[in-house]
Amino acid sequence: MARAWSLKARPQGMPKHTDFAMIDLDQAALAPGEVRVANRWLSVDPYMRGRMNDVKSYVPPFELGKAMQGGAVGEVIESADDAFKSGDMVLHMAGWRDEAVVPAAQVQKLPALDVPPQAFLGQLGMPGMTGYFGLLAVAEAKPGDTVFVSAAAGAVGSTVVQVAKAKGMTVIGSAGGAEKCAWVKSLGADAVIDYKGDVPVVKALGEAAPKGIDVYFDNVGGDHLDAALAHARLHARFAICGMIDVYNSGAATQLRYLARLIGNRVQIRGFIVSDFMDRAPEFYKDMGAMLSQGTLQRQETVHEGLDAMPDAFLGLFSGGNTGKMLVKV
C-alpha cells in the first residue's frame, strides 16, 4: 500500500508534528497517459510553509486530509504512455509520498548530466534554477558587482554564491554558525557574516562591504533585508526570493532603512522560479559547463525514510540543513 503525508491541521505559527498525518493511497490501475513512479528522493522547501495556509497565493494551498505535493525524483515502475518506460528516472511534483501516479505530461526525464539523481532536486533543480535566474535575470548581476546573499549555506544561496563567483563578482554571504560559514567560505565567498554572532548584520555587512553592495539576493527578509537597504549603492538591485524570517511568525518586517531606496534608486523585485521555466535549457547548458569545469560544489542534508518528512521540513526553520534538505525514501 502506497503512503503519503497529509496536512491534518493548518499550522498556527511554527508547524508541529501533530499538524501532519500519514494516509494510505489507493492503488488504482493506470489510465492512458499516466505513469507510476516509485519515489527515491523527496524535496522539502521553505515555500511549502505558505501552502499550509488557506490563503490565495501563486500556488493553491494544501488540502486538509489529502496527499501533499513537492519535488521528487523517482523511477518509473509502470507506464501507460509511450514516452516513458520502466526504469526511467524522472522528476515530478508528487512528493511527500513513496509512490505516485502522475500524468506523463507532468513528468520530466532527468537531464543527461553526470550527477546523482537527487542533484535535480537541489543545485540542478528548482533551488538551483531559482538562484541562477534570480541572480542573473532578476537582479541583472554582472561582473564586478558586489553581491550580498542571505541564507548562503542553503540550497538556493549556495548556488548563488558559486554562480556569482564564476561570473566575476565579489560575494558576501550570510550563514548561521561557524561550520556553515566555513563551508560558504570554501565555496568562494569573499566574506561571510555569521548572523548568529554578536555583531548585528547591518554592522557586519558595513565592515564586509565598506563601499556598499550592488546586488542583494534575499532568502530571509527581516534584519538581512534592512541591512542590505542600509548599504545599497546607487542603482542597487534586490532579487526577493523568500522571507523565511516571517513564514511562521506572520510579523511585519521592520525596515528602518527603507527610505534609502528612494535616493539610491534601489530596484526591489520579487520573483518565482516558474517565471523562467521556458529558459531551463539555458540553465542546464551553463550549469553543465560549470560542472564539467569543476567549479560547482554542493552539499546535502539527508533524512532517511518517508516517516522522516515532517522532521526534515521542520529542520528548515531551525537551521538544520547545510545545502539541500532531502529525504531518501
C-alpha positions as CSV (number, residue, x, y, z in Angstrom):
1,M,0.0,0.0,0.0
2,A,1.4,3.4,-1.0
3,R,1.6,6.0,1.7
4,A,1.6,9.8,1.8
5,W,1.8,12.6,4.2
6,S,-1.2,14.9,4.5
7,L,-1.9,18.1,6.3
8,K,-4.1,17.3,9.3
9,A,-4.4,20.9,10.6
10,R,-3.3,24.3,9.4
11,P,-0.4,25.4,11.5
12,Q,-0.5,28.4,13.7
13,G,3.0,29.8,13.8
14,M,5.7,27.2,13.7
15,P,4.3,23.8,12.4
16,K,4.1,20.9,14.8
17,H,4.3,17.2,14.2
18,T,0.6,16.9,15.1
19,D,-0.3,19.1,12.0
20,F,0.7,16.2,9.8
21,A,-0.8,12.7,9.3
22,M,0.2,9.7,7.2
23,I,-2.5,8.4,4.9
24,D,-2.9,5.4,2.6
25,L,-3.2,5.9,-1.2
26,D,-5.5,3.9,-3.5
27,Q,-3.6,1.6,-5.8
28,A,-5.8,2.3,-8.9
29,A,-4.9,1.0,-12.4
30,L,-3.2,3.4,-14.7
31,A,-5.3,5.5,-17.1
32,P,-3.9,6.1,-20.6
33,G,-1.2,8.7,-20.4
34,E,-0.2,8.1,-16.8
35,V,2.9,6.7,-15.2
36,R,3.5,5.1,-11.8
37,V,6.7,6.2,-10.1
38,A,8.4,4.8,-7.1
39,N,9.9,7.8,-5.4
40,R,13.5,7.6,-4.4
41,W,14.2,11.2,-3.2
42,L,11.9,13.8,-1.8
43,S,12.4,17.5,-1.5
44,V,11.4,19.8,1.4
45,D,11.5,23.5,0.7
46,P,10.6,26.6,2.7
47,Y,7.9,27.7,0.2
48,M,5.8,24.7,1.4
49,R,5.1,26.6,4.6
50,G,3.0,29.1,2.6
51,R,0.9,26.3,1.1
52,M,-0.1,25.2,4.6
53,N,-2.1,28.5,5.0
54,D,-5.6,28.7,3.5
55,V,-4.9,31.9,1.6
56,K,-4.9,32.9,-2.1
57,S,-1.3,32.7,-3.5
58,Y,0.6,31.9,-6.6
59,V,0.1,28.2,-5.8
60,P,-3.0,26.6,-4.2
61,P,-2.9,25.7,-0.6
62,F,-2.6,22.1,0.5
63,E,-5.9,20.4,1.0
64,L,-6.5,19.1,4.5
65,G,-6.5,15.3,4.5
66,K,-5.1,15.0,1.0
67,A,-1.7,13.9,-0.1
68,M,0.7,16.9,0.0
69,Q,2.9,17.8,-3.0
70,G,6.5,18.7,-3.6
71,G,9.5,17.9,-5.8
72,A,10.5,14.3,-6.1
73,V,12.8,12.1,-8.1
74,G,11.8,8.6,-8.8
75,E,11.9,5.5,-11.0
76,V,9.1,4.7,-13.4
77,I,7.8,1.2,-12.5
78,E,4.7,1.2,-14.8
79,S,3.8,3.3,-17.8
80,A,0.7,3.8,-19.9
81,D,2.5,6.4,-22.1
82,D,4.9,5.6,-24.9
83,A,7.3,8.4,-23.8
84,F,8.3,6.5,-20.7
85,K,9.3,3.0,-19.9
86,S,10.0,1.1,-16.6
87,G,13.4,2.1,-15.3
88,D,13.3,5.7,-16.4
89,M,14.5,8.2,-13.7
90,V,12.2,11.2,-13.6
91,L,11.4,14.4,-11.9
92,H,7.9,15.4,-10.9
93,M,5.9,17.3,-8.2
94,A,4.1,14.4,-6.5
95,G,6.3,14.2,-3.5
96,W,5.6,13.7,0.2
97,R,4.8,10.0,-0.7
98,D,6.6,6.8,-1.5
99,E,4.7,6.1,-4.8
100,A,2.9,8.4,-7.2
101,V,0.6,8.1,-10.2
102,V,1.3,11.1,-12.4
103,P,0.1,12.3,-15.8
104,A,3.1,11.8,-18.2
105,A,2.8,15.5,-19.2
106,Q,3.8,16.4,-15.7
107,V,6.9,14.2,-15.6
108,Q,10.4,15.1,-16.9
109,K,13.2,12.7,-17.6
110,L,16.3,13.7,-15.8
111,P,18.7,15.7,-18.0
112,A,21.9,13.9,-19.2
113,L,24.3,15.4,-16.7
114,D,26.9,13.4,-14.7
115,V,25.4,13.9,-11.2
116,P,23.5,11.7,-8.8
117,P,19.7,11.9,-9.3
118,Q,19.0,13.8,-6.2
119,A,21.0,16.8,-7.5
120,F,18.0,17.6,-9.7
121,L,16.1,18.5,-6.5
122,G,18.8,20.9,-5.4
123,Q,21.6,22.6,-7.3
124,L,20.4,21.4,-10.7
125,G,16.7,21.6,-9.9
126,M,14.2,24.2,-8.7
127,P,16.5,25.7,-6.0
128,G,19.5,26.0,-8.3
129,M,17.3,27.5,-11.1
130,T,15.9,29.9,-8.6
131,G,19.4,31.1,-7.6
132,Y,20.6,31.2,-11.2
133,F,17.8,33.3,-12.7
134,G,17.3,35.3,-9.6
135,L,20.9,36.5,-9.7
136,L,21.4,36.9,-13.4
137,A,17.9,37.8,-14.8
138,V,16.1,39.4,-11.9
139,A,19.0,41.2,-10.2
140,E,20.8,41.6,-13.5
141,A,24.1,41.0,-11.7
142,K,27.2,41.5,-13.8
143,P,31.0,41.1,-13.5
144,G,32.4,43.5,-10.9
145,D,29.3,43.7,-8.8
146,T,29.4,43.2,-5.1
147,V,26.6,40.7,-4.2
148,F,25.2,40.0,-0.7
149,V,23.4,36.6,-0.3
150,S,21.4,35.7,2.8
151,A,21.0,32.0,3.8
152,A,24.1,31.4,1.8
153,A,24.5,27.9,3.2
154,G,21.1,26.8,1.9
155,A,20.3,25.1,-1.5
156,V,19.5,28.4,-3.2
157,G,22.0,30.6,-1.5
158,S,25.0,28.3,-2.0
159,T,24.2,28.2,-5.8
160,V,24.0,32.0,-5.9
161,V,27.4,32.2,-4.2
162,Q,29.1,29.9,-6.7
163,V,27.4,31.3,-9.9
164,A,28.3,34.8,-8.8
165,K,31.9,33.9,-8.3
166,A,32.0,32.1,-11.6
167,K,30.7,35.2,-13.3
168,G,33.4,37.5,-11.8
169,M,31.5,39.1,-8.8
170,T,32.6,39.8,-5.2
171,V,30.3,37.8,-2.9
172,I,29.4,38.3,0.7
173,G,27.3,35.5,2.2
174,S,25.4,35.2,5.5
175,A,25.0,31.9,7.4
176,G,24.4,30.7,10.9
177,G,27.3,29.3,12.9
178,A,31.0,28.7,12.3
179,E,30.6,25.4,10.4
180,K,28.2,26.8,7.9
181,C,30.2,30.0,7.5
182,A,33.3,27.9,6.8
183,W,31.5,26.0,4.1
184,V,30.2,29.1,2.4
185,K,33.8,30.5,2.5
186,S,35.0,27.3,0.9
187,L,32.6,27.9,-2.0
188,G,34.5,31.0,-2.8
189,A,32.7,33.8,-0.9
190,D,35.0,36.7,-0.3
191,A,33.5,37.3,3.1
192,V,30.9,35.5,5.3
193,I,28.8,37.0,8.1
194,D,27.7,34.8,11.0
195,Y,24.2,36.1,11.7
196,K,24.2,34.1,15.0
197,G,27.3,36.0,16.2
198,D,27.5,39.1,18.4
199,V,27.7,41.7,15.7
200,P,24.4,42.9,14.2
201,V,24.0,42.1,10.5
202,V,23.9,45.7,9.5
203,K,27.2,46.4,11.1
204,A,28.9,43.3,9.9
205,L,27.8,44.0,6.3
206,G,29.2,47.5,6.5
207,E,32.5,46.1,7.6
208,A,32.5,43.4,4.8
209,A,31.4,45.9,2.1
210,P,32.6,49.3,3.1
211,K,31.8,50.7,-0.4
212,G,28.3,49.2,-0.3
213,I,26.6,46.4,-2.3
214,D,25.2,46.4,-5.9
215,V,23.0,43.3,-5.6
216,Y,21.1,41.6,-2.7
217,F,19.7,38.1,-3.1
218,D,17.1,37.8,-0.3
219,N,16.1,34.4,1.1
220,V,15.4,35.7,4.7
221,G,13.9,39.2,4.9
222,G,14.0,40.8,8.3
223,D,17.3,42.3,9.5
224,H,19.1,41.0,6.4
225,L,16.9,43.0,4.1
226,D,17.2,46.0,6.3
227,A,21.0,45.7,6.3
228,A,21.0,45.4,2.5
229,L,19.0,48.6,2.3
230,A,21.4,50.3,4.6
231,H,24.4,49.5,2.4
232,A,22.8,49.6,-1.0
233,R,24.8,51.6,-3.6
234,L,23.3,53.8,-6.3
235,H,21.0,51.7,-8.6
236,A,21.4,48.5,-6.5
237,R,19.1,45.6,-7.5
238,F,17.4,43.3,-5.0
239,A,16.0,39.9,-6.0
240,I,13.5,38.8,-3.4
241,C,13.3,35.0,-3.4
242,G,12.0,34.3,0.0
243,M,11.5,35.7,3.6
244,I,11.9,32.7,5.9
245,D,12.0,35.1,8.9
246,V,8.3,35.7,8.6
247,Y,6.9,32.5,7.3
248,N,5.9,31.2,10.7
249,S,5.6,34.5,12.7
250,G,3.5,36.4,10.2
251,A,5.0,39.6,11.7
252,A,5.7,42.5,9.5
253,T,9.3,43.1,8.6
254,Q,10.7,46.3,10.3
255,L,12.7,48.2,7.8
256,R,14.4,51.2,9.4
257,Y,16.4,52.0,6.2
258,L,13.5,51.6,3.7
259,A,13.7,55.3,2.6
260,R,17.2,54.8,1.2
261,L,15.7,53.0,-1.8
262,I,14.4,56.5,-3.0
263,G,17.7,58.4,-3.1
264,N,19.7,55.4,-4.2
265,R,17.1,54.4,-6.8
266,V,17.1,50.8,-5.5
267,Q,15.1,48.3,-7.5
268,I,13.4,45.6,-5.5
269,R,11.8,42.8,-7.4
270,G,10.1,39.6,-6.2
271,F,10.1,36.6,-8.4
272,I,9.1,32.9,-8.6
273,V,11.2,30.3,-10.4
274,S,8.3,29.3,-12.6
275,D,8.7,32.7,-14.4
276,F,11.8,31.2,-16.0
277,M,10.9,27.6,-16.8
278,D,10.9,28.3,-20.6
279,R,14.6,29.1,-20.1
280,A,15.5,25.8,-18.5
281,P,17.8,24.7,-21.4
282,E,19.9,27.8,-20.9
283,F,20.2,26.9,-17.2
284,Y,21.3,23.3,-17.8
285,K,23.8,24.3,-20.5
286,D,25.5,26.9,-18.4
287,M,25.4,24.9,-15.1
288,G,26.6,21.8,-17.0
289,A,29.6,23.7,-18.3
290,M,30.4,24.8,-14.7
291,L,30.1,21.2,-13.6
292,S,32.5,20.0,-16.2
293,Q,35.0,22.7,-15.2
294,G,34.8,21.6,-11.6
295,T,33.6,25.0,-10.3
296,L,30.4,23.8,-8.6
297,Q,30.1,22.2,-5.2
298,R,27.0,21.0,-3.4
299,Q,26.1,19.6,0.0
300,E,23.1,17.7,1.2
301,T,21.4,17.1,4.5
302,V,19.6,13.7,4.2
303,H,16.9,12.2,6.3
304,E,16.1,8.5,5.8
305,G,12.7,7.2,5.1
306,L,9.2,8.6,4.4
307,D,8.4,8.8,8.1
308,A,11.1,11.5,8.5
309,M,9.4,14.0,6.2
310,P,8.0,16.3,9.0
311,D,11.3,16.3,10.8
312,A,13.1,17.3,7.6
313,F,10.6,20.0,6.9
314,L,10.7,21.5,10.4
315,G,14.5,21.4,10.3
316,L,14.4,24.1,7.6
317,F,13.3,26.6,10.2
318,S,15.8,25.8,12.9
319,G,19.0,25.8,10.7
320,G,19.0,22.0,10.5
321,N,20.4,21.9,6.9
322,T,23.5,22.7,5.1
323,G,22.9,22.8,1.4
324,K,19.8,21.0,0.2
325,M,17.4,19.3,2.6
326,L,16.3,15.9,1.3
327,V,14.5,12.7,2.3
328,K,15.7,9.4,0.9
329,V,12.8,7.0,0.6
